[in-house]
Amino acid sequence: MATAPSNIRTSPAQNTRKASSLSSERTTPLDEPPQVPTPPGLEYTGASTGSNNVLLQPNNLFHPFTRSPSPDIRRRAAFIKQHAFCPHSSHTQTRQPINPEDPEARKPKAGSQPPVHVRFECPDCGIPVACSEEHWADDYEAHLEICDTLREINEDDHDLRSGRFFPEFDYPGTQMDSALINMTNWDTLLYTREFRAINEPRSMRQVTRMLTYPVTVASVLHELSPYNIRSGGRLTPEGLKSMSALRYTLHPPRSGAGPGIKGLRPNPPPVRIFVLGARAESSLPRPVWIQLAHMFPRTSFHVILIGPESMTGRDDEFPLPARDAANPFGAIVEDRLGANMKISTFVEYYHTLHQAGVFQPFDPYFDAFVLFHPGLGHPASSAEWKETVPLLLETKVPVICTGYTEWDMRRDLKWVEEQMGGEVDLLLEPGENRFRSLRWDLNDLDPQDISCGNWGVFAFRGKRYEAMYT
């Protein structure tokens, strides 16, 4: 679309010449105010139409990161080039390999070349993956294993910044109490929850990236959960005991409550979902978390986000309150999210709050812990959980964990069993999450490391001992 001439910026000298030429061509009445030129940069541009806000069209989403039309992605490319290292096997290792499939395991501890940052962008995926074209070509077969996925990540990131309207983010409200939801997979859930029809794979990836957090929790706790005691259902006998207690609260019978004095009934306390080590899930739009309450229409929830990173990047939205006698831990409470949902955020370690008795007592009928990608057995983060996990097991409350891979989950479970001396009951065996994110994510510190959120799920709790009379 052609730009109106009034949008063209001019220098102060040009404005002065224009003003003088206009005054020579016509005579200004004495009672009319003098014509002052508009300062540069402040010219009237008119209201922009909706079509001008679209940065990229659906058929033009692939762009190399360094030449992306989005400034955010160009900055991301610069970050990758400053921190990521070339994966070629001729370079020396830069860190200890995390697992046997880690690309870093292919490098020798004393290679022929020192580590070098990535500089070359693959022409097929548009992401910096090697230090030079020679190393990229030499390692091309290994790169082909993830090249298509990296290109999908590239296009999905540009799609989020394309400026288009996202109808897939228009979530449904409260559902009829008599309408059942089907938790077989994403398609059946979205259909029975009356979401808008999502016909594009990219739109499906975008919507599941956020919904995976509340839906993963609901899929384990719901009475129609796909995880059951039958063969292949992954739920253990101890898991059936713990989940049955929570489901008794989450699916209460009708109490006969109604309008008027005769319809008054006592309401049970809300079910508390403790999200420990909260990061990305704490910044989710609140309508996403409200979907959890919509799947349990006769129950109220209190989601408690806990962790030192639970308010990262949200200072402008919710400035941290001062810690005083009335609010000693600086809790941020959002209690206007609907009739059945309340969210509280604590920028603190859980063991500090537990030892202060903030949340006691715990009740296996009303409480559950959730750990999204905690990295319990990861060498870089296991020390932070060493004091917290014993406190979780003392409560005898279910602990739901997710992981990026099956190896990641089994490493976390093994660490818990070793640290706790076997005082752990497995509730849900590790395996793939039916409601994992369908969108892949890129690790900016290592472009070879790709993962999808909440790929797998498992659950455990502190061991219970049955009293026996002799």
C-alpha positions in Angstrom: 0.0 0.0 0.0 1.4 3.4 -0.9 2.2 5.7 2.0 0.6 9.1 2.1 2.9 12.0 1.5 2.2 13.3 5.0 4.0 10.3 6.4 7.3 11.3 4.9 9.7 12.8 7.5 11.6 16.0 6.7 14.5 17.7 8.2 14.1 21.1 10.1 15.8 22.9 7.3 13.4 21.5 4.7 10.4 22.4 7.0 11.8 26.0 7.2 12.1 26.3 3.5 8.5 24.9 3.0 7.1 27.5 5.5 8.9 30.4 3.8 7.7 29.4 0.4 4.1 29.1 1.6 4.3 32.6 3.2 5.5 34.1 -0.1 2.7 32.5 -2.1 -0.2 33.6 0.0 -0.9 36.4 2.5 -1.6 35.4 6.1 -4.3 37.5 7.8 -3.2 39.5 10.8 -5.6 37.8 13.2 -4.5 34.3 12.2 -1.8 32.6 14.3 1.6 32.1 12.7 2.2 28.8 10.9 4.8 26.9 13.0 6.4 23.9 11.3 5.9 20.5 13.0 9.0 19.2 14.7 10.5 16.2 12.9 9.2 12.8 14.1 5.9 14.2 15.3 4.0 14.4 12.0 0.5 13.1 11.9 0.5 9.6 10.3 -3.1 8.6 10.7 -4.6 5.4 12.2 -3.2 2.2 10.8 -5.5 -0.4 9.5 -5.6 -4.0 10.8 -4.0 -5.4 7.6 -0.9 -3.2 8.1 -0.2 -4.9 11.5 0.4 -8.3 9.9 4.2 -8.7 9.7 4.3 -12.1 8.0 1.8 -14.1 5.9 1.3 -17.8 6.5 3.2 -18.7 3.4 6.2 -16.5 4.3 7.2 -17.7 7.8 10.6 -19.1 7.1 13.5 -16.7 7.6 17.1 -17.2 8.8 17.3 -16.0 12.3 20.0 -13.4 11.7 17.9 -11.8 8.8 14.5 -12.2 10.4 12.0 -9.3 10.1 11.4 -9.7 13.9 13.9 -7.8 16.1 13.3 -10.3 18.9 14.4 -13.2 16.7 17.5 -11.3 15.5 18.5 -10.7 19.1 17.9 -14.4 19.8 20.3 -15.2 16.9 22.9 -12.9 18.4 22.5 -14.6 21.8 22.9 -18.1 20.2 26.1 -17.0 18.4 27.6 -15.6 21.6 26.9 -18.7 23.8 26.4 -21.8 21.7 29.4 -23.9 20.6 30.0 -25.9 17.4 29.0 -29.6 17.8 31.7 -30.9 15.5 33.7 -33.8 16.9 37.0 -32.1 16.3 36.4 -29.6 19.0 37.1 -30.1 22.7 34.2 -30.7 25.1 32.8 -27.6 26.7 30.8 -29.4 29.5 30.1 -32.9 30.9 27.7 -34.8 28.7 24.2 -35.1 30.4 23.2 -38.4 28.8 24.5 -40.9 26.3 22.6 -39.3 23.5 24.0 -35.8 24.2 25.9 -34.5 21.1 28.6 -33.3 23.5 29.4 -37.0 24.2 30.8 -37.3 20.6 33.5 -34.8 21.3 36.9 -35.9 22.9 37.9 -34.4 26.2 41.1 -33.2 24.5 40.3 -32.5 20.9 42.5 -31.2 18.1 40.7 -27.8 18.1 39.5 -25.6 20.9 35.7 -24.8 21.4 34.4 -22.3 18.9 31.1 -20.5 18.9 28.5 -21.2 16.2 28.6 -18.7 13.3 27.1 -20.5 10.3 23.4 -20.7 9.7 22.0 -23.9 8.1 20.3 -22.8 4.8 17.5 -25.4 5.4 16.5 -24.5 9.0 17.9 -20.9 9.3 19.4 -21.5 12.8 23.1 -21.1 13.7 24.4 -24.6 14.2 28.1 -24.7 13.3 31.2 -22.6 13.4 31.8 -22.8 9.7 30.3 -24.2 6.5 33.0 -26.9 6.4 32.1 -28.3 9.8 28.4 -28.0 8.9 28.9 -30.0 5.7 31.1 -32.6 7.4 28.5 -33.1 10.1 25.5 -32.9 7.8 24.2 -36.4 8.4 23.9 -35.9 12.2 22.3 -32.5 11.6 19.7 -34.0 9.3 18.2 -35.8 12.3 16.9 -32.5 13.7 17.0 -30.2 10.7 13.3 -30.6 9.9 12.4 -30.0 13.5 14.6 -26.9 13.7 12.9 -25.5 10.6 9.5 -26.2 12.3 10.7 -24.3 15.4 11.8 -21.4 13.1 8.5 -21.1 11.4 6.5 -21.5 14.7 8.5 -18.7 16.3 7.9 -16.4 13.3 4.2 -17.3 13.4 3.9 -16.1 17.0 5.4 -12.7 15.9 3.6 -12.5 12.5 0.9 -10.2 13.8 -2.0 -12.5 12.8 -5.1 -13.1 14.8 -4.9 -16.3 16.9 -8.4 -17.8 17.1 -6.9 -20.9 18.7 -6.3 -18.8 21.9 -10.0 -18.1 22.3 -10.7 -20.6 25.2 -14.2 -21.9 26.0 -15.9 -21.0 29.3 -17.8 -23.2 31.7 -19.1 -26.4 30.3 -22.4 -28.1 31.1 -22.1 -30.1 34.3 -23.6 -33.1 32.6 -21.2 -33.0 29.6 -18.3 -35.4 29.9 -14.9 -34.8 28.5 -12.8 -37.4 26.7 -9.2 -37.5 27.7 -8.0 -40.0 25.1 -5.8 -37.4 23.3 -5.7 -33.7 22.4 -8.2 -34.0 19.6 -10.9 -35.7 21.7 -10.3 -33.3 24.6 -10.5 -30.1 22.6 -13.6 -31.4 20.9 -15.5 -32.4 24.0 -14.4 -29.2 25.8 -16.0 -27.3 22.9 -12.9 -25.5 21.7 -12.9 -23.9 18.3 -12.1 -26.3 15.5 -8.3 -26.3 14.9 -7.5 -27.5 11.5 -3.9 -26.4 11.0 -1.0 -28.4 12.6 0.8 -25.1 13.5 -2.2 -23.7 15.3 -2.4 -27.0 17.2 1.2 -26.8 18.3 0.7 -23.2 19.5 -2.3 -23.9 21.6 -1.0 -27.1 23.2 2.2 -25.3 24.2 0.3 -23.4 26.9 -2.6 -25.8 27.6 -0.2 -28.6 28.4 0.4 -27.3 32.0 -3.2 -27.3 33.3 -4.3 -30.3 31.2 -1.4 -32.5 32.3 -2.5 -31.9 35.9 -6.1 -32.6 35.1 -5.3 -35.7 33.1 -3.7 -37.4 36.2 -6.4 -36.3 38.7 -9.6 -36.6 36.7 -11.9 -39.6 37.2 -11.8 -40.1 33.4 -8.0 -40.1 33.4 -6.3 -42.1 30.6 -4.0 -43.5 33.3 -5.6 -46.4 35.1 -4.9 -49.6 37.0 -5.5 -51.8 33.9 -2.6 -53.4 32.0 -0.6 -50.6 30.3 -2.4 -47.9 32.3 0.7 -47.1 34.3 -1.2 -46.4 37.5 0.0 -48.5 40.4 -2.1 -49.8 43.3 -0.7 -47.2 45.6 -1.5 -44.6 42.9 -5.1 -45.7 42.8 -5.3 -45.1 46.6 -4.0 -41.6 46.4 -5.9 -40.6 43.2 -9.1 -42.0 44.6 -8.9 -39.7 47.6 -8.4 -36.7 45.4 -11.1 -37.7 43.0 -13.5 -38.0 45.8 -13.0 -34.3 46.4 -12.7 -33.2 42.8 -16.0 -35.0 41.8 -18.4 -34.4 44.7 -22.0 -35.6 44.6 -24.7 -33.0 44.2 -25.4 -31.3 47.6 -28.9 -29.9 46.8 -27.6 -26.4 47.0 -29.8 -23.7 45.4 -31.0 -20.1 45.7 -32.6 -18.9 48.9 -32.1 -19.8 52.6 -33.2 -23.4 52.1 -30.6 -23.9 49.4 -27.6 -22.9 51.6 -25.0 -25.6 52.0 -21.5 -25.6 53.4 -18.7 -25.5 50.8 -15.6 -27.6 51.1 -12.2 -25.9 51.1 -10.5 -25.5 47.7 -8.2 -28.1 46.3 -4.6 -26.8 46.6 -2.2 -27.4 43.7 1.3 -26.5 44.7 3.5 -25.8 41.7 7.1 -25.9 42.9 10.0 -24.4 41.0 7.6 -22.4 38.9 9.1 -20.7 35.8 7.2 -20.5 32.5 4.0 -21.8 34.0 3.8 -18.8 36.4 3.6 -16.4 33.5 0.8 -18.2 31.6 -2.2 -16.1 30.8 -4.7 -16.7 33.6 -7.5 -18.0 31.2 -5.1 -20.9 30.6 -5.1 -21.9 34.3 -8.9 -21.3 34.5 -9.3 -24.2 32.1 -8.3 -26.4 35.0 -11.3 -25.3 37.0 -13.6 -25.7 34.0 -12.8 -29.4 33.9 -13.9 -29.8 37.5 -17.1 -27.6 37.5 -18.2 -28.4 41.1 -14.8 -27.8 42.7 -12.8 -24.7 43.5 -9.0 -24.5 43.1 -6.2 -22.6 44.7 -3.0 -22.8 42.5 0.1 -21.8 44.5 3.1 -21.0 42.4 6.4 -21.2 44.4 10.0 -20.6 43.4 12.7 -18.0 43.2 11.9 -17.5 39.4 8.1 -17.4 39.7 7.9 -13.7 38.9 10.7 -13.4 36.4 9.8 -10.9 33.8 6.5 -9.9 35.5 7.7 -7.0 37.6 5.8 -4.4 35.5 2.6 -6.5 35.7 2.8 -7.2 39.5 5.4 -5.3 41.4 6.6 -7.4 44.4 4.9 -6.2 47.6 6.8 -5.3 50.6 7.4 -8.0 53.2 5.9 -7.0 56.5 4.1 -8.6 59.4 0.9 -9.0 57.5 2.6 -10.5 54.4 6.0 -11.9 55.7 6.8 -13.8 52.4 5.5 -11.1 49.9 2.8 -13.3 48.5 0.9 -12.0 45.4 -2.7 -13.1 45.5 -5.0 -13.1 42.4 -8.4 -13.9 43.7 -10.6 -12.3 41.0 -10.1 -15.1 38.4 -13.6 -16.5 38.6 -15.8 -18.2 41.1 -13.6 -21.4 41.3 -10.0 -20.2 40.8 -7.5 -18.4 42.9 -3.7 -18.1 42.2 -1.0 -17.1 44.7 2.6 -16.6 43.9 5.6 -16.8 46.4 9.0 -15.8 45.3 10.7 -18.1 47.7 12.0 -21.6 48.1 9.4 -24.1 49.2 11.4 -25.5 52.1 11.5 -22.0 53.7 7.7 -21.8 53.5 7.2 -25.4 54.8 9.5 -24.9 57.8 7.6 -21.7 58.6 4.3 -23.7 58.7 2.7 -21.5 56.0 0.6 -24.3 54.4 0.1 -26.8 57.2 -1.8 -29.0 57.7 -1.7 -31.1 54.5 -4.6 -33.3 53.4 -4.3 -36.1 50.8 -7.9 -35.4 49.9 -7.3 -31.7 49.1 -3.6 -31.2 48.2 -1.2 -32.2 45.4 2.3 -31.1 44.4 3.3 -30.5 40.8 6.9 -30.2 39.5 7.2 -29.2 35.8 10.6 -30.3 34.5 12.2 -30.0 38.0 15.6 -31.6 37.1 15.7 -33.5 40.4 18.6 -35.6 39.2 20.3 -33.0 37.0 23.9 -32.2 38.3 23.2 -28.5 38.0 19.9 -28.4 40.0 19.8 -31.5 42.3 21.4 -29.5 45.2 18.4 -27.1 45.2 16.0 -30.0 45.7 17.9 -31.9 48.3 16.2 -30.0 51.2 12.8 -29.8 49.6 12.1 -33.4 48.5 12.2 -34.9 52.1 9.6 -32.4 53.2 7.3 -33.3 50.2 7.5 -37.0 51.2 6.6 -36.2 54.8 3.2 -34.9 53.7 2.2 -38.2 52.1 0.6 -36.1 49.4 1.0 -37.0 45.7 3.8 -35.4 43.8 3.3 -35.2 40.0 6.5 -34.6 37.9 7.1 -34.1 34.2 10.2 -34.5 32.2 11.7 -33.6 28.8 12.5 -37.3 27.9 12.1 -40.7 29.4 15.8 -40.7 30.3 15.3 -37.4 32.1 12.3 -38.7 34.1 14.0 -42.0 35.1 17.1 -40.1 36.2 14.9 -37.9 38.5 13.1 -40.9 39.9 16.3 -42.7 40.5 17.7 -39.7 42.4 14.7 -39.5 44.6 14.8 -43.2 45.5 18.6 -43.0 46.2 18.3 -39.8 48.3 15.3 -41.0 50.3 16.6 -44.5 51.0 13.6 -46.2 49.2 11.0 -44.4 51.3 9.0 -43.6 48.2 5.8 -45.1 46.7 5.5 -44.9 42.9 2.0 -43.8 42.0 2.3 -43.4 38.2 5.1 -45.1 36.2 7.2 -42.9 34.0 6.1 -42.7 30.4 4.9 -40.4 27.6 2.4 -37.7 28.6 -0.8 -38.0 26.5 -1.1 -34.2 26.7 2.5 -33.1 26.1 3.2 -30.0 24.1 3.1 -30.7 20.4 5.5 -27.8 19.7 9.2 -28.3 20.0 11.5 -25.8 21.8 15.1 -24.8 21.1 17.8 -24.5 23.7 19.5 -21.2 22.9 22.7 -22.4 24.7 22.9 -25.5 22.5 20.9 -25.6 19.2 21.4 -29.4 19.1 19.2 -29.7 22.2 15.5 -29.7 21.3 12.7 -30.7 23.5 8.9 -30.4 24.0 7.3 -29.3 27.2 6.0 -32.0 29.5 6.9 -34.9 27.2 6.5 -37.4 30.0 4.8 -37.7 33.4 5.1 -39.8 36.5 4.1 -39.4 40.2 5.2 -40.5 43.6 4.7 -39.9 47.3 6.2 -40.7 50.7 5.9 -44.3 51.6 2.9 -45.3 53.7 2.9 -48.1 56.2 -0.2 -50.0 57.1 -0.9 -50.7 60.8 -1.3 -54.4 61.5 -2.9 -55.8 64.6 -1.4 -59.0 66.0 
